[in-house]
């Protein structure tokens, strides 16, 4: 459970770092971040199921 939260938190922070660029407007940042979180969440679920 703690590992799962760690993966999700890491993915979320990476998304924020990646998308926090000046040439994106706020709406694009939110959309891109949400898409990346969804992708990371699927990866996390796959890692958990395969463990």
C-alpha positions as a printed NumPy array, in Angstrom:
array([[  0.   ,   0.   ,   0.   ],
       [  2.788,   2.432,   0.909],
       [  4.661,   1.508,  -2.29 ],
       [  1.507,   2.175,  -4.319],
       [  1.123,   5.633,  -2.767],
       [  4.797,   6.298,  -3.424],
       [  4.442,   5.444,  -7.107],
       [  1.343,   7.617,  -7.468],
       [  2.938,  10.553,  -5.627],
       [  6.147,  10.261,  -7.677],
       [  4.171,  10.135, -10.915],
       [  2.133,  13.147,  -9.865],
       [  5.214,  15.19 ,  -8.936],
       [  6.968,  14.24 , -12.191],
       [  3.896,  15.334, -14.148],
       [  3.883,  18.688, -12.388],
       [  7.591,  19.187, -13.074],
       [  7.272,  18.157, -16.732],
       [  4.212,  20.272, -17.509],
       [  5.203,  23.383, -15.537],
       [  6.593,  25.152, -18.588],
       [  5.934,  28.761, -19.576],
       [  4.615,  28.05 , -23.08 ],
       [  1.615,  26.064, -21.813],
       [ -1.504,  27.874, -20.683],
       [ -3.238,  26.74 , -17.482],
       [ -5.919,  24.659, -19.2  ],
       [ -3.329,  22.734, -21.254],
       [ -1.222,  22.096, -18.153],
       [ -4.23 ,  20.668, -16.299],
       [ -5.255,  18.468, -19.249],
       [ -1.72 ,  17.168, -19.86 ],
       [ -1.159,  16.529, -16.152],
       [ -4.441,  14.612, -15.867],
       [ -3.576,  12.509, -18.932],
       [ -0.134,  11.699, -17.531],
       [ -1.59 ,  10.817, -14.126],
       [ -4.055,   8.437, -15.809],
       [ -1.198,   6.771, -17.732],
       [  0.922,   6.522, -14.576],
       [ -2.036,   5.103, -12.656],
       [ -2.407,   2.317, -15.238],
       [  1.313,   1.582, -14.951],
       [  1.073,   1.46 , -11.164],
       [ -1.901,  -0.908, -11.337],
       [  0.012,  -3.173, -13.748],
       [  3.022,  -3.187, -11.405],
       [  0.825,  -4.071,  -8.43 ],
       [ -1.044,  -6.818, -10.294],
       [  2.171,  -8.355, -11.643],
       [  3.897,  -8.338,  -8.221]])
